[in-house]
Amino acid sequence: MKKSNKAKGKREDKKAEKIKLMIAQLDAIKEEALRYEKIYKKSLKRVHPGNLVSAKNLIHYRSLRLHDLTKLQKNLGNMGLSRLATTQRNVMAGLETTKSILKAFLGKKPKEKRTGLSHIKANRLIKRSAKQLMGYRSAGRHTRIMVTLPIAAAWDYELVEQMIANGMNCARINCAHDREEDWLKMIEHIRKASKKLSKKCKIAMDLGGPKIRTGPIIAGPKVKKFKPIKNVRGKIEKPLYLRIGPTPSDEHLLPWLPISQDALLQQKPNTQLYFLDARNKKRRIDLLDYEEVSMLASVSKTCYFETGMKLYMDKSLSGSYITVGELPPVDMPIILHKGDYLKINRSLLTGENTKYDAGGKRLAIAHISCTLPEVFDFVKIGDPILFDDGKIAGIVKGIESEAALVEITQAKEGGGKLSADKGLNLPDTNLEVSGLTSKDKTDLKFVVQYADVVNLSFVNSRLNVKELIWQLKDLKAPIELGVILKIETKKGFNNLTEILIEAMRLPNIGVMIARGDLAIETGWANIGRVQQEILAICEAAHVPGIWATQVLENLAKTGMPSRAEITDVVKAQQADCIMLNKGKYILRAIKFLSEVLKDLEGYHEKSKVLTPALKLTAVKN
């Protein structure tokens, strides 16, 4: 018995020592967090009073994440205690509460006074900031829905009204597209529909930012192919319907063949036009009937039309004719294989493919320009470079005064196609490029006057935020104007704490996880971790996080979601807002997302997993 008691005593002593070590670790973490707070003392003085508590908590969280907590977390978990994994919103309270419980295991009462932000107060701050930035939440779900408006929203009031009725809480207008007149019409429709439905819909406007894209490429011939539908045996099943007329309309989904207004008025329904197509094949167009400013027509065989081609009224291809109007040139992409070289020009030269002589000897390597020549001031030999959402990758092998030489390290089997106006990413290059372009500064004047929120693109450092604050001050922007910081680069992610501390000088801010460029910049293998880290940092700062890029994209564009998209939405529910992009079935996508979020509402409170009663799926007999 004595031996058993002695062994038990040793185990208790060992357990007590382990607990004391854990308490010491918590004390060290707390002390480090307070020291870290002093480092940011000057920055904290500039923070808006309403954000001061949140800014301090963010600093504490950033300090906490300097430590590898895995061993401590496992030990806490083995004792059935919280593992500090969901203490983002109130770091000090989480540390102090855990320490108090550990002391209780030792039979001691905590002496120190609680200093941390309570869970309830932190939760209130998060809800308040989400409401300030994104507006009122919809009944049954805390996650708001932001939707990018299509151009149709400028002339179709009913579309806007249905978007709000289906669950849109915030409308996004992209300043990189359309014109001020279009934006104003969209805003008028949003305000009108919000009033009618008694549902306040916020308006957020995106500043385009310094986008790095490929320059122009030598244009191909102005040819367009029209192909009827064939069955599995290659036989034509039905003709291809098209419209002919002077100007295509956004409403028309059928293929369009341009002809002048005078030429259109010469045509009669139930007649034909005859021609030799671009391959010198005899073909015919059947003219069916007038519809508004065009005529419905059909072709029963594959046709290649070309700008300036003659279309005859007579089958003999003689006599009166009309001509095909201006067709867009065929895209002639640069074909790149692994091991090829590509020259990127500083000046806006027209890009061309690699040139060979008749014997196959290379005469000149392929070249293309870059829309932001300032990048050449920062690129170094050995820097990776990615094109078109990472479909083609390379590495910088040489730098000249007017160009950079890139060796292609990744391309599609058989050759990758690089076209004009495709994204260009330099994930490891330390680009010091201003966040606001001259167009952004012009657009900002409109945004300040009409929008509720401004979205700042490609935020890489606190200096980008500082520049925006200066511009807003000069424009005497209303204090309630919200600012959303779009994080879409590796540098932006790495500097997120400093970016947020600077932005907290403003009372109303949020962060958008722009997963498109971010995935390319940080690597496809890392984007899952990175988006989760950004959400955690946002929660620590008590600022709304917006989950963006390709959410329910299949559903919005084709009308049918993929399984991967649904699981993505389940993860996205942890964010304060989810952004949908425009598409033909956007109304269906908004309604579906709203329903899914309501169904998931009981399963998460931000990063915390909840456990409601198990709901079984009904089975029909």
C-alpha positions in Angstrom: 0.0 0.0 0.0 2.8 2.4 0.9 4.5 1.6 -2.4 1.3 2.4 -4.2 0.8 5.7 -2.4 4.4 6.6 -3.1 4.0 6.0 -6.8 0.8 7.9 -6.8 2.5 10.8 -5.0 5.3 10.8 -7.7 2.7 11.0 -10.4 0.9 13.9 -8.7 4.3 15.7 -8.3 5.1 15.1 -11.9 1.7 16.4 -13.0 2.1 19.5 -10.7 5.5 20.2 -12.3 4.0 19.9 -15.7 1.2 22.4 -14.8 3.7 24.8 -13.3 5.7 24.7 -16.5 2.6 25.4 -18.6 1.8 28.4 -16.3 5.3 29.7 -16.8 4.9 29.3 -20.6 1.6 31.3 -20.5 3.3 34.0 -18.4 6.2 34.2 -20.9 3.7 34.5 -23.8 1.8 37.3 -22.0 5.0 39.2 -21.2 6.1 38.9 -24.8 2.7 40.2 -26.0 2.9 43.3 -23.7 6.5 43.9 -24.9 5.3 43.7 -28.5 2.6 46.2 -27.7 5.3 48.7 -26.6 7.0 48.3 -29.9 3.9 49.5 -31.7 3.4 52.4 -29.1 3.8 55.2 -31.7 1.5 53.5 -34.2 -1.2 52.9 -31.6 -1.3 56.6 -30.8 -2.5 57.3 -34.4 -5.2 54.6 -34.3 -8.8 55.8 -34.2 -10.1 55.7 -30.6 -12.8 53.2 -31.5 -10.2 50.8 -32.8 -7.6 51.1 -30.0 -8.7 48.0 -28.1 -8.9 46.0 -31.3 -5.5 47.2 -32.5 -3.9 46.1 -29.2 -5.6 42.7 -29.4 -4.2 42.3 -33.0 -0.7 43.0 -31.7 -1.1 40.5 -28.9 -2.3 37.9 -31.4 0.6 38.6 -33.7 3.0 38.1 -30.8 1.2 34.9 -29.7 1.7 33.5 -33.3 5.5 34.1 -33.0 5.5 31.0 -30.7 5.1 27.4 -31.6 2.2 26.5 -29.4 1.7 22.9 -30.5 3.2 21.1 -27.5 1.4 23.4 -25.0 -1.8 23.0 -26.9 -1.5 19.2 -26.8 -0.9 19.3 -23.1 -3.9 21.5 -22.5 -6.0 19.2 -24.7 -4.9 16.2 -22.7 -6.3 17.9 -19.6 -9.6 18.6 -21.4 -8.9 22.4 -21.6 -9.1 24.9 -24.3 -6.1 24.7 -26.7 -5.9 28.5 -27.3 -6.8 27.8 -30.9 -9.8 30.1 -30.9 -8.6 33.0 -28.8 -8.0 35.4 -31.7 -10.7 37.9 -30.7 -9.6 38.2 -27.0 -6.0 37.0 -26.6 -5.2 38.3 -23.1 -8.5 36.9 -21.7 -7.8 33.5 -23.2 -4.3 33.4 -21.7 -5.5 34.6 -18.2 -8.5 32.2 -18.1 -6.4 29.2 -19.1 -3.8 30.2 -16.4 -6.5 30.5 -13.8 -7.8 27.0 -14.5 -4.3 25.6 -14.4 -3.8 27.2 -11.0 -7.1 25.7 -9.8 -5.6 22.3 -10.6 -2.9 23.2 -8.1 -5.4 24.3 -5.5 -4.5 28.0 -5.9 -6.7 31.0 -6.4 -5.7 33.6 -9.1 -4.5 36.8 -7.5 -4.1 39.0 -10.5 -6.9 41.1 -11.9 -8.3 40.2 -15.3 -7.0 42.6 -17.9 -8.1 41.0 -21.1 -11.0 41.9 -23.4 -14.0 39.7 -22.5 -15.4 37.3 -25.0 -18.8 39.1 -25.0 -17.1 42.5 -25.5 -15.0 41.1 -28.3 -18.0 39.6 -30.0 -19.8 42.9 -29.8 -16.9 44.7 -31.5 -16.9 42.1 -34.3 -20.6 42.5 -34.9 -20.4 46.3 -34.7 -17.6 46.5 -37.3 -19.4 44.1 -39.7 -22.6 46.2 -39.5 -20.7 49.5 -40.0 -18.9 48.3 -43.1 -21.3 45.8 -44.7 -24.7 47.0 -43.4 -27.5 45.0 -41.8 -27.3 41.3 -42.0 -30.2 39.3 -43.6 -32.5 37.4 -41.3 -31.3 33.9 -40.5 -27.6 34.4 -41.4 -24.7 36.5 -40.1 -22.6 36.3 -43.2 -23.3 39.0 -45.7 -23.4 38.6 -49.5 -21.5 41.0 -51.8 -22.2 40.8 -55.6 -20.3 42.3 -58.5 -22.8 44.1 -60.7 -22.9 43.4 -64.4 -23.3 46.2 -66.9 -26.9 45.1 -67.3 -27.5 46.6 -63.8 -27.1 50.1 -65.4 -30.2 49.7 -67.6 -32.2 46.8 -66.0 -33.8 48.0 -62.7 -35.7 44.8 -62.3 -32.4 42.8 -62.2 -31.1 45.0 -59.3 -34.3 44.7 -57.4 -34.3 40.9 -57.7 -30.6 40.7 -56.6 -31.5 42.6 -53.4 -34.7 40.6 -52.9 -32.7 37.3 -53.3 -30.2 38.3 -50.6 -27.6 40.7 -51.8 -26.4 42.9 -48.9 -23.7 44.8 -50.7 -23.3 45.7 -54.4 -19.8 45.9 -55.8 -19.0 48.1 -58.8 -15.6 47.6 -60.4 -14.1 50.9 -61.6 -11.9 48.9 -64.0 -15.0 48.4 -66.2 -17.7 50.6 -67.7 -18.1 54.4 -67.3 -19.2 56.9 -64.7 -22.6 57.3 -66.4 -23.1 53.5 -66.0 -22.0 53.5 -62.4 -24.4 56.3 -61.6 -27.3 54.4 -63.1 -26.4 51.3 -61.1 -26.3 53.3 -57.9 -29.7 54.9 -58.7 -31.2 51.5 -59.2 -29.6 50.2 -55.9 -30.9 53.1 -53.9 -34.4 52.9 -55.5 -34.7 49.1 -54.9 -33.3 49.4 -51.3 -36.0 51.9 -50.5 -38.8 49.9 -52.2 -37.8 46.6 -50.4 -36.9 48.3 -47.1 -33.5 46.5 -47.3 -30.5 48.7 -47.1 -27.9 47.6 -49.6 -24.4 49.1 -49.3 -22.4 50.1 -52.3 -18.7 49.2 -52.6 -16.5 50.5 -55.5 -13.3 48.9 -56.5 -10.3 51.0 -57.5 -8.5 49.1 -60.3 -4.9 49.5 -58.9 -1.6 49.0 -60.7 -2.4 45.8 -62.5 0.5 44.1 -64.2 -0.6 42.5 -67.4 0.8 41.4 -70.8 0.8 44.0 -73.5 -0.7 43.8 -77.0 0.1 41.0 -79.5 0.2 41.2 -83.2 -3.3 40.9 -84.5 -4.5 37.9 -86.5 -6.9 38.1 -89.5 -10.4 39.5 -88.9 -12.2 36.2 -89.4 -15.1 34.6 -87.5 -16.3 31.0 -87.6 -20.0 30.1 -87.6 -20.6 26.4 -87.0 -24.0 24.6 -87.0 -24.8 21.9 -84.4 -23.8 18.4 -85.4 -24.8 15.0 -84.0 -22.5 12.2 -82.8 -22.1 11.0 -86.4 -21.0 14.4 -87.7 -24.3 15.2 -89.5 -25.8 18.6 -89.1 -28.7 18.3 -86.6 -30.0 21.9 -86.9 -28.8 25.2 -88.4 -26.9 27.8 -86.4 -29.1 30.9 -85.7 -27.4 34.3 -85.8 -28.3 38.0 -86.1 -27.2 40.4 -88.7 -27.3 44.2 -88.2 -25.2 47.3 -87.5 -24.6 47.0 -83.7 -24.7 44.0 -81.4 -26.7 44.4 -78.2 -25.8 43.0 -74.8 -29.3 41.5 -74.6 -28.7 39.2 -77.6 -26.9 35.9 -76.9 -26.9 34.7 -80.5 -23.7 35.1 -82.7 -23.6 38.4 -84.5 -22.6 39.3 -88.0 -22.1 43.0 -88.6 -23.6 44.8 -91.7 -24.4 48.4 -92.1 -27.9 49.9 -91.4 -28.4 50.6 -95.1 -27.5 47.0 -96.0 -29.9 45.7 -93.4 -32.8 47.7 -94.8 -32.2 46.2 -98.3 -32.9 42.7 -97.0 -36.3 40.9 -97.0 -37.4 38.0 -94.8 -37.4 34.5 -96.4 -34.6 35.4 -98.8 -31.0 34.3 -99.1 -27.5 35.8 -99.3 -24.8 33.9 -101.2 -21.0 34.1 -100.8 -17.6 32.4 -101.0 -16.3 32.2 -97.4 -12.7 32.8 -96.3 -11.7 29.2 -97.5 -13.4 29.8 -100.9 -16.3 27.5 -100.1 -19.7 28.3 -101.5 -22.1 29.1 -98.7 -25.6 30.6 -98.0 -27.3 32.7 -95.3 -31.1 32.2 -94.9 -32.7 35.5 -93.8 -35.7 34.7 -91.5 -37.3 37.8 -90.0 -36.7 41.3 -88.6 -36.3 41.6 -84.8 -35.8 45.2 -83.5 -32.6 46.6 -85.0 -31.4 43.3 -86.5 -32.5 40.4 -88.6 -32.7 36.8 -87.5 -30.8 34.5 -89.9 -29.4 31.0 -90.1 -26.5 29.0 -91.7 -26.7 25.2 -92.4 -23.0 24.7 -93.1 -19.8 25.8 -91.4 -18.8 29.3 -92.6 -15.8 31.5 -92.1 -16.7 35.1 -92.5 -14.1 37.9 -93.0 -14.2 41.7 -92.7 -15.1 43.2 -96.2 -16.4 39.9 -97.6 -19.1 40.3 -100.3 -22.6 38.8 -99.7 -24.6 38.5 -102.9 -28.4 38.5 -103.4 -27.9 36.3 -106.5 -26.9 32.7 -106.4 -24.5 33.3 -109.3 -22.4 35.6 -107.0 -22.9 38.5 -109.3 -24.9 41.7 -109.3 -25.9 43.5 -106.1 -24.1 42.7 -102.9 -23.5 43.9 -99.3 -20.3 43.7 -97.3 -19.5 42.2 -94.0 -18.6 44.9 -91.4 -15.7 45.1 -89.0 -15.0 41.8 -87.3 -12.6 41.5 -84.3 -9.2 40.1 -85.2 -8.5 36.5 -84.3 -6.4 36.1 -81.2 -2.9 35.0 -82.2 -1.3 34.0 -78.9 2.3 33.4 -78.3 3.0 29.6 -78.0 5.4 28.7 -75.3 7.0 25.3 -74.4 9.0 24.4 -71.4 12.6 25.4 -72.1 11.6 28.2 -74.5 12.8 31.8 -74.0 10.6 34.9 -73.9 11.7 38.5 -73.9 9.5 40.9 -71.9 9.9 44.5 -73.2 9.8 47.6 -71.1 8.2 49.7 -73.9 4.8 48.8 -75.2 6.0 46.9 -78.3 3.5 44.6 -80.1 4.3 41.0 -79.1 5.2 38.3 -81.5 5.8 34.5 -81.6 9.3 33.0 -82.1 10.4 33.4 -85.7 12.1 30.6 -87.7 13.5 30.4 -91.2 12.4 27.8 -93.8 14.9 25.3 -92.4 13.6 25.6 -88.9 16.5 27.7 -87.5 15.4 30.2 -84.9 15.8 33.8 -86.1 14.3 35.6 -83.1 12.8 34.6 -79.8 9.2 35.4 -78.8 8.6 38.8 -77.1 5.8 40.6 -75.3 5.5 43.8 -73.3 4.3 44.6 -69.8 1.7 47.2 -69.0 3.5 48.4 -65.9 7.2 49.1 -66.9 8.1 50.2 -63.4 8.5 46.5 -62.5 11.8 46.4 -64.4 13.3 48.6 -61.7 12.8 45.8 -59.1 13.1 42.5 -61.0 16.3 40.5 -60.4 17.9 37.5 -62.1 16.4 34.3 -60.6 13.0 35.8 -59.8 10.1 33.6 -60.7 7.4 35.0 -63.0 3.9 33.6 -63.7 1.5 34.3 -66.5 -2.2 33.9 -67.0 -3.2 32.7 -63.5 -0.1 30.6 -63.3 -0.8 28.5 -66.4 2.7 29.4 -67.7 5.7 29.9 -65.4 9.2 31.0 -65.9 12.3 32.4 -64.3 14.2 35.6 -65.0 17.5 34.7 -66.7 18.8 38.1 -67.8 18.0 41.8 -67.4 18.8 44.5 -70.0 18.0 48.2 -69.9 14.8 47.7 -72.0 13.9 44.0 -71.5 14.0 41.0 -69.2 14.8 37.5 -70.6 12.7 34.7 -69.2 13.2 30.9 -69.4 9.9 29.0 -69.5 9.8 26.4 -66.7 6.2 25.4 -66.9 3.7 25.2 -69.8 0.9 23.0 -71.0 1.9 19.8 -72.9 2.1 20.8 -76.6 2.6 24.5 -75.8 0.9 27.0 -73.6 -0.9 30.0 -75.2 -0.1 33.5 -73.9 -2.4 36.2 -75.1 -2.6 39.9 -74.6 -4.0 41.4 -71.4 -3.2 38.4 -69.2 -2.1 38.6 -65.6 1.6 38.7 -64.8 2.7 37.9 -61.2 6.2 38.3 -59.6 5.7 36.6 -56.2 9.3 36.9 -55.0 10.0 40.4 -56.4 10.0 43.2 -53.9 7.8 45.6 -56.0 7.6 49.1 -54.6 4.8 50.3 -56.8 2.2 52.9 -55.6 -1.2 51.5 -54.8 -3.0 54.3 -56.5 -2.8 55.0 -60.3 -3.8 58.3 -61.9 -7.1 56.6 -62.9 -7.7 55.5 -59.4 -7.3 59.1 -58.1 -9.9 60.3 -60.7 -12.3 57.4 -59.8 -11.9 58.1 -56.1 -13.5 61.5 -56.5 -16.6 59.7 -57.8 -16.5 57.0 -55.1 -16.2 59.5 -52.3 -19.3 61.3 -53.6 -21.6 58.3 -54.2 -20.4 55.0 -52.6 -20.5 53.7 -49.0 -17.2 51.7 -49.3 -14.0 52.0 -51.3 -12.0 48.8 -52.1 -8.3 49.4 -52.4 -6.6 46.9 -54.8 -3.2 45.3 -54.5 -2.4 46.5 -50.9 1.3 45.5 -50.3 2.3 47.7 -47.4 1.2 50.3 -44.9 2.4 53.0 -47.4 -0.4 52.1 -49.8 -2.9 52.6 -47.0 -1.2 55.9 -46.0 -1.5 57.2 -49.6 -5.2 56.4 -49.6 -5.8 58.1 -46.3 -4.0 61.3 -47.7 -6.2 61.2 -50.8 -9.4 60.8 -48.7 -8.4 63.7 -46.5 -7.8 65.9 -49.5 -11.2 65.0 -51.0 -12.8 65.7 -47.6 -14.3 62.2 -47.7 -17.1 61.5 -45.1 -15.8 59.9 -41.9 -18.2 57.0 -42.3 -16.8 56.0 -45.7 -15.7 52.3 -45.3 -12.4 51.0 -46.7 -11.8 47.4 -47.8 -8.2 46.4 -48.2 -7.8 43.8 -51.0 -5.0 41.3 -50.1 -3.9 39.7 -53.3 -0.1 39.4 -53.1 2.5 37.5 -51.0 3.9 40.8 -49.7 0.4 42.0 -48.7 -0.2 38.9 -46.7 3.3 39.1 -45.0 2.7 42.7 -44.1 -1.0 42.3 -43.0 -0.5 43.3 -39.4 1.3 46.6 -40.2 -1.3 47.3 -43.0 -4.2 46.9 -40.5 -2.6 49.0 -37.8 -2.1 51.8 -40.3 -5.7 51.3 -41.7 -7.1 51.5 -38.1 -6.5 55.2 -38.2 -9.9 55.1 -40.1 -13.0 54.0 -38.1 -14.5 51.7 -40.7 -12.3 49.0 -42.4 -12.3 45.5 -43.7 -10.1 43.0 -45.6 -10.9 41.1 -48.8 -9.2 37.8 -49.4 -8.7 38.1 -53.2 -7.9 34.5 -53.7 -7.2 34.7 -57.4 -3.9 36.5 -57.5 -3.2 35.4 -53.9 -3.2 31.7 -54.8 -0.7 32.4 -57.6 1.5 34.6 -55.5 1.6 32.3 -52.4 1.4 29.0 -54.3 -1.6 26.7 -54.9 -0.4 24.4 -52.1 -0.5 27.3 -49.6 -3.7 29.2 -50.4 -5.8 27.0 -48.0 -3.5 27.9 -45.1 -3.1 31.6 -46.2 -6.9 32.3 -46.4 -7.4 30.7 -43.0 -4.6 32.8 -41.5 -6.1 36.0 -43.0 -9.5 35.2 -41.4 -7.8 34.6 -38.0 -5.9 38.0 -38.3 -9.1 39.8 -39.2 -10.9 38.2 -36.2 -8.0 39.3 -33.9 -8.4 42.9 -35.3 -12.2 42.7 -35.0 -12.5 43.7 -38.7 -14.7 42.1 -41.3 -13.2 39.5 -43.6 -14.6 39.1 -47.1 -14.1 35.8 -48.9 -13.8 36.4 -52.6 -12.9 34.9 -56.0 -14.6 32.1 -57.9 -17.3 31.5 -55.2 -20.0 29.4 -56.8 -18.6 30.4 -60.2 -20.0 27.4 -62.0 -23.4 28.1 -60.6 -23.3 31.8 -61.6 -22.1 31.0 -65.1 -23.7 27.7 -66.0 -26.6 27.4 -63.5 -25.2 24.3 -61.8 -22.8 24.3 -58.9 -19.9 21.8 -58.4 -19.4 19.8 -55.2 -16.1 21.6 -54.6 -17.9 24.9 -54.7 -20.4 23.8 -52.0 -17.6 22.7 -49.6 -15.9 26.1 -50.4 -19.0 27.9 -49.2 -19.1 25.8 -46.0 -15.5 27.1 -45.3 -16.3 30.6 -46.4 -19.1 30.8 -43.8 -16.5 31.7 -41.2 -16.0 35.1 -43.0 -18.2 38.1 -42.4 -19.1 38.4 -46.1 -18.8 36.3 -49.2 -18.4 37.8 -52.6 -20.0 36.5 -55.8 -18.9 37.5 -59.3 -21.3 38.3 -62.1 -22.7 35.6 -64.4 -25.7 34.6 -66.5 -27.3 32.8 -63.5 -26.3 35.3 -60.8 -29.8 35.6 -59.3 -29.9 31.8 -58.8 -26.4 31.9 -57.3 -27.4 34.7 -54.8 -30.5 32.8 -53.7 -28.7 29.5 -53.4 -25.9 31.0 -51.4 -28.3 32.7 -49.0 -30.1 29.4 -48.4 -26.9 27.5 -47.8 -25.6 30.1 -45.3 -28.9 30.0 -43.4 -28.7 26.2 -43.2 -25.1 26.4 -41.9 -25.8 29.3 -39.4 -25.9 27.0 -36.4 -22.6 25.3 -37.1 -20.1 28.1 -36.8 -19.6 31.3 -34.8 -16.7 32.7 -36.8 -13.8 30.3 -36.3 -15.6 28.5 -33.4 -17.3 25.2 -34.3 -20.8 24.8 -32.8 -22.7 21.6 -32.3 -26.5 21.9 -32.8 -28.8 18.9 -32.7 -28.2 16.5 -35.5 -30.5 17.2 -38.4 -31.4 14.2 -40.6 -32.3 14.7 -44.3 -35.9 13.9 -45.0 -36.5 10.8 -47.2 -39.6 10.7 -49.4 -41.4 7.4 -49.7 
